[in-house]
Amino acid sequence: MEIKKLSEYTEYVEELPVQFILSRGQSDDYPLLPSALRRDISTGTRKYPKRSIRSFLEQFRINSYQYMDNPWDIKNDVEWMIYAQHYGVPTKLMDFTTSHITSLLFAVEKSFQAKEEKDAVVYFLNPYELNLKNKQQSQIINVSETDKVSSEGHDGPFAVQGRKINARLNAQKGLFVLFQDDDEALETLADEAILRKLTIRGDATKNILSSLYSMGISFTHIYPELSSVAKDIVMQQDIEDFLREDI
């Protein structure tokens, strides 16, 4: 389905089955793979071999202790991944959120910086069906409750949650889908009972971003940091200039 107004987005969300509690917004329709498993566009080969992915996490674990208050409190590799991903380390975790309006903001947030108008997308996920299919249990796995969580040995990717380790993760209401080394992109593994896609027309993304800002949903909504205050100031000016052009 394709939409071009904020009202059409909210209508779509209201008609979704209630089990689709997670979503992910993207400024382009690239494959649903976590950063560690993505492929080079020109060659089709993976950017990082398996040994590098393991090494990334191990090096982060070794070198981060002196900068963390309670590193011994981290219970397992998956929780280490949550920390590492927050600071830019490629991992096998893909971000989702329980806030569908946050996903829409992620999808259109780069509208005024883009060189051309590209369709954006929001994916909606039923984590209960995903986990039932790939882990034989419907609940979302809490990786902070046990030291026995493994990323391998399952039938496919599954939904996990952990402690909200920072203000950004808390503001974005973030959860994750955990992939294994050889998993394919989520959209190739899931049917409509698990995953649905909504397309936002490229020529409508600026209007939708403007509507979000008019409702008080801005960069500081998803990035609660001082730098976001500056971004919002500039963005507000871009929006005002854009709206004047339509008058």
GIQUIUR-V976402 format. One record per backbone hydrogen bond with DSSP energy under -1.0 kcal/mol. CO is the residue of the C=O (numbers start at 1). NH is the residue of the N-H. If there is no record, write none. Layout:
<<CO/NH> <CO/NH>>
This chain:
<<1/199> <3/201> <5/9> <6/10> <7/11> <8/12> <9/13> <10/14> <11/15> <13/16> <17/20> <19/21> <22/125> <23/97> <24/123> <26/121> <28/30> <31/33> <32/186> <34/37> <38/47> <40/44> <45/40> <49/53> <50/54> <51/55> <52/56> <53/57> <54/58> <55/59> <56/60> <57/61> <58/62> <59/63> <60/64> <64/67> <65/68> <70/73> <71/74> <76/80> <77/81> <78/82> <79/83> <80/84> <81/85> <82/86> <84/89> <85/88> <91/36> <92/179> <94/177> <96/175> <97/23> <99/103> <100/104> <101/105> <102/106> <103/107> <104/108> <105/109> <108/111> <110/113> <110/114> <120/200> <121/26> <122/198> <123/24> <124/196> <125/22> <126/130> <127/131> <128/132> <129/133> <130/134> <131/135> <131/137> <134/155> <141/161> <142/145> <158/178> <159/141> <160/176> <161/143> <163/165> <166/170> <167/171> <168/172> <169/174> <173/98> <175/96> <176/160> <177/94> <178/158> <180/183> <185/188> <186/189> <186/190> <191/194> <191/195> <194/126> <196/124> <198/122> <199/3> <200/120> <201/204> <204/208> <205/209> <206/210> <207/211> <208/212> <209/213> <210/214> <212/217> <213/216> <218/221> <219/223> <223/225> <225/228> <226/230> <227/231> <228/232> <229/233> <230/234> <231/235> <232/236> <233/237> <234/238> <235/239> <236/240> <237/241> <238/242> <239/243> <240/244> <241/245>>
